[in-house]
């Protein structure tokens, strides 16, 4: 598979490819580059009890954002609900 295919591959599919082909350093590097891109949204760690109380709302907002931008994100949300909120 060429690097171009990794770049256009949806993130969920690329992640599964990496899990199935752990020896493929090029695919892994492409995944890391996308994960650490400037477009990535970084949420700060909770600093107080108030932050933790707001976490479910912030998490839901992030899931909504992912659902509109990432193919297959609704499957992640269903899996999280089934597993009790852990991705």
N, C-alpha and C positions, 0 to 999 in steps of 0.2 A: 504494500500500500504506500502511495506516495505521500509526502508531507502535505501537499495541497488537499488530499482527501481528509487528512486529520484536521486541517484548518476549517473545512466546510462541514465536517461531521458535527452533529448536535452533541452538546456536552455530555448528556446522559449516555449516548451511544459510544462516545470516545472513552468515557469512564469504564463502560463494560468491556470495550476492546482491550483496555489496559489491564483490567482484571483477568481477562482471558489470555493475554499475551504479555506477561510480566517482563519478559526479556526484551521487549521492544522499547529501547531507550528513546528513540525519536518520538514515538507516540506519547510517552510519559513526559518528555520535555515540552511537547506541544500543549499537553494538558496543563502543566505547571505554568507555562506562559499565559494561557488563557485564564487560569485561576488567579494569577497575580497581576492581571491587566489593570490598567489605570481606570477602567470602567467598573471594576469590582466595587461593590458596596461593602464597607467594613463597619461592623457594629462594635462599639466599645464594650468591654466587659462590664457587667454590673458592678457599681461601686457602693450601692446601698440597698437596703430593703425596699425602698421605693422603686429603684431600678428593677428589682426582681418582680415586684408587683405589676409593673408595666410590661414585662417580658412577653406574656401571651399576646397582648395587643401588637407589639412590635413584630413578633414572630408571624402573626397572621398577616400583617402588612407586607412582610417579606414574601410570604407564600403567594399572596395576590400579585405582587410584582413579578415573581418567577412564573406564575401561571400565564401572564400576558406576554412574557418574553422568551420562555423556554419550552420547547416541545416536550411533552411527557411529564411536566411538572405536576400535573394533577395526579399522576400515579404516585409521585413522591408524597404528596399530601395524604392520599389514602393510606399509603404504607405507614406514614407517621401516626395517623390516627389509630391504625390497627396495632401498632407497636407501642402505643402509649405516649406518643410525642417525640420519640427519639428517631433521628434520621439514620 
